[in-house]
Amino acid sequence: MAASELYSKNAHVWLPDAADVWKSAELLKDYTPGDLTLSLQLEDGTAVEHKIDPKTKNLPPLRNPNILEGENDLTALSYLHEPAVLHNLKVRFIDSKLIYTYCGIVLVAINPYESLPIYEADIINAYSGQNMGDMDPHIFAVAEEAYKQMARDQRNQSIIVSGESGAGKTVSAKYAMRYFATVSSSSGETNVEERVLASSPIMEAFGNAKTTRNDNSSRFGKYIEIGFDKDLCIIGANMRTYLLEKSRVVFQAHGERNYHIFYQLCASSHLPEFKTFKL
């Protein structure tokens, strides 16, 4: 079937929108190759004519059928594009308060900006020993997959936590470490986690800066290495840091600030102990 044949009467598409980013619309008549407009109706009943660029001839993205709304794996969607991803994440988050969604082996997380009761010991026990697709998407499922592969293959494993400022990377790493500490039955399980996390405020004093999106944005990349013994119990951890965006030391964009440590040093310059720094 040609792609253009999918744009028939009653088909649903996504239209760019200045306020909502994307809006759903229904075709009022079949599209014929060569047409310069699409006759559409928005969900609120408004009729619109969508112009098609005669050069690119790009048609608006098709909307997935309703039966696929709220899928826990984005790769299961019939159409995988920006509006489909955003809508599926929105449906899961708004309707079901689900912050985790898979995209293949990748876990997509939405920061709820509140504490959720989904990280307790009973949840950890529920995910322990399970395959990644057997349970609902969760940071514990990713941690369990890495832990299981480490035990099975006797090889180092890595979990990459990435995202923009304020996305919740540090918290996600904390929950992964909590999972490892619990399932490995380490004698000092909380001690290792707490010692690694306790170093963060000190490092953040040197590595954090105000950005337009976050007043306390971490400018440090962190590589946390957790060591296990032959019985798969945690025996220690190392944290390596590397400074990001060194240009902030000498230049700041409008509304942003230099690294916090320089302001803290200036603010404490009158204190007696400051003289020992010989700055």
N, C-alpha and C positions, 0 to 999 in steps of 0.2 A: 504494500500500500504506500503510495506517495504521501509525503508529509502533508502536502496541501489538502489531501482528502480527509484528514483528521479535523479540518476546520469546517465542519458542517453545521447546519442549524442545530441549536441547543447545546453545542459544545461550549465548554467553559475555558476562559483564558484569563491571564493576569495582565493588567494594564498598569504602567507606572503612574504613581500618584505622589504629588508634592507633600501631602500631609501623612498619608498612611504607607508610603513607599510603594506598595502594590495593592490594587483593588481587583476583586473578582468581577468578571463580566460574562454574559451569555450571548452567543451569536444568535442574531435574529433571522439570518438567512445564510445559505451556503456560500463559502468563499470559492471563487473561481480564479485560477491563476491569471494574473494581469489586472485584477481589481486593484484600485488605488485606495480603497477604504473598506473598513469592516463595519457592519451595522451591529451594534452591541447594546446590551441593556445591563446596567449595574444592578447590584443586589437591592438597592433602594428604589428600583423602578425607573431610574433616569436613563433615557435613551441617549447614546453617544455614537459619534462617527469617528472611528480610529483611522488616522491616515497611515498609509504604508509608504515607506521611503522607496521611490521608484528605482533608486540606485542599488540599495542593499536588498530590497524586497523582503526584509526580515519581518516575520509575523510574531505577534505577542506570544509569550510562553503559554503552553497548554496547562490547565489545572488538572491535578490528579483526581480520579473518582473519589466520591465521599467515603467509600468503603476502606480506602487506604489512609484516611485521616487519622493521625495519632500513632502511626507505625513507630515501633521502638527501634527500627533500623532504617536509616534514610535510603540505603541501597535497595530496599524493597519497594520504593516508589516507582511508578511507571515513568514519571518524568522527574529528573533530578536536576534542578536549576535553582537559582537564587530564591525566587518567590516560593517554590515548593519547599525548600529547606526552611525558610523563615516561617512559613505558615505551619508546617508540621511541628516545629519547635514551639510555636506560639500555642497551638492546640494542646500539646502535651503539658505545657507550663501553666497556661491559664485555666484550662478545663480540669486537669487532673493533678496539678501541683507536682508534676514530674520534671525534675531538673536535668536528668541524664537521658541521652539518646545516643545510640550507636550510629556510626557511619562506617560499616565494615568493622575493621579492628580498631578504629578510632572512636573514642568516647567524647561526645560533645556535652559540655556542662554549661548550664546557665546559673549565674550567681543570683540566688534568691534574696540576698541581703538580709537574711534572718536565719536563725538556727532551726534546723529541721531534725526531727527524731528518727533519722535514718542512718545513724552511725553508732548505734549502741552495740553492746557485746552480742546480743541475740541476732542482730543483723549480720555481724561478722561471722558468727557460727553458721548462719544460713548459707552464706556464700562459700564457706570453706569446703574445698573438695569438689565444687561444682564446675562444670564447663562454662565458658564465657557466654554461650547463647542460651543456657538453661534457665537463667534467672533474668529479672528485669535489669536494664542497664544500670551500672553503678561503678563508682571508683573502686569498690572492693572486688568487683569481678575482674577488673584490669589487674589489680594487685595480685589476686589469686592466680591468674593466668601466668604472670611473671614468676611467682613463687613456685608454681607447679612445674613450669618448664625448667627453672633452675634446678629443682630437685631431680627431675627426670633426666635432663641432658647434662647435668653437672657443668653448666656453662653460665657465665655472667649474663644478667638480663638488665635492660634499661627501660625506664618509663619516662617518656618525654612529656612534660607538662608545659604547655605554651598557651599564650593568650595575651590580650591587650591589658593595659594597666587597669587594675581593679577587677579583673575577671575572676580572681579567686585561686590563683596558682599556688600561693603559699599554703592556703588552707587545704587544697587538694593534696599537696605533698604531705601535709601533716596527717591526713586521714589514711593515706597509703602506708605511712610509717606505723600508724596505730594498728593497721591490719597486720603488717608483718610482725610487729611485736606481740600481738595476741595469738596468731596462729602458730608462731614458732615456739610458743610456751617458754620464752626466755625468762630467766630468773629476774633479770633487771629490766623487764620489758618497758615499764614506764620511764625508767631512768634514762635509757638510751634516747627515747623520743624526746623527753623533756630537755636533756642536755643539748641535743641538736637544735631544738627550737629555741632554747634559751639564748643561744648565740645570735639569733636573728636581730633582736633590738639593738645590740651593739653594732652589728654590721650595717643595719639600716641607718644608723646615725651618720655613717660615712657614705652610704650608697643611695640614700633616698633624696628625692628632689620634688618640688612642686611642679606639676605639669598642668595643662589646661583641662585634663580629664580627672586628675587625682592629686589631692594636696600632699599625699604621702606615697608617691610613686617610687617603687624600687628600681633603681638604676643598676643594680647588681644582678648578673646572672648567677645562679647557684647550681652547683653540681654536688649532690649529696650521695655519698657512697656508703652503703650499709654492708658490713661484713657478717658472714654467717660461718659457723663451724661445720664440721662434717655431719653433725646431727641436725643441721638446718636451724640452729638457734643463733640469735643475734649476739655478736661478741663485741661490736663497736661500730663507729661511724666516723666518716670524715666529711667535712664540708669545704669545697673549693669555691671561691668566688672570683668573678671577673667583672671589671667595671664596664658598663655600657654607656654609650653616648658621652664620651669624654669631652665633646665640644661644649657641654653644659658648664664646664669649669670656667671657660673664658667668655661664653656667650649664652644669653638666655632670650628666648622668644618673648613677645609681649604676653604678660599674664603668667609667666613661668618664673621659677627661681633657681638659684644655684643650689648646690648640695647643702643639706641641712647642717652638716658639721661646721661649715664656715660661719653660719649664723650663730650656732651654739658657742663657738669659740669667741666670737665678738661679744656676745651677750655676757660671757663669763670673764671677760678680760679684767674686771675689777677685783676678782677673787684672789686671795693670797696664793692659793695653790696653782694659779695660772702662771705665776712667775717661773715655776719649775720647768715649764715646757720650753722656756727660752725662745719664744716665737716673737 
